[in-house]
Amino acid sequence: MKNQLRELRSERNWSQADLAERAGVSRQTINAIETGKYDPSLPLAFVLARIFKLTIEELFDGRG
């Protein structure tokens, strides 16, 4: 699943660890989501969208 996580995180000068701490997950989880190796659970997708003040649809593109 394509997403804008890396771009949004970079715009804020956050490391993967910074975002992971805000989301309550590991840095490895953020890395796996950014690289498309892992699709987040729906609750985690909501948390990430809330952090960036976006909808899930704006953050994630299910078209792959």
Secondary structure, 3 states (H helix, E strand, C coil): CEECHHHHHHHCCCCHHHHHHHHCCCHHHHHHHHCCCCCCCHHHHHHHHHHCCCCHHHHEECCC
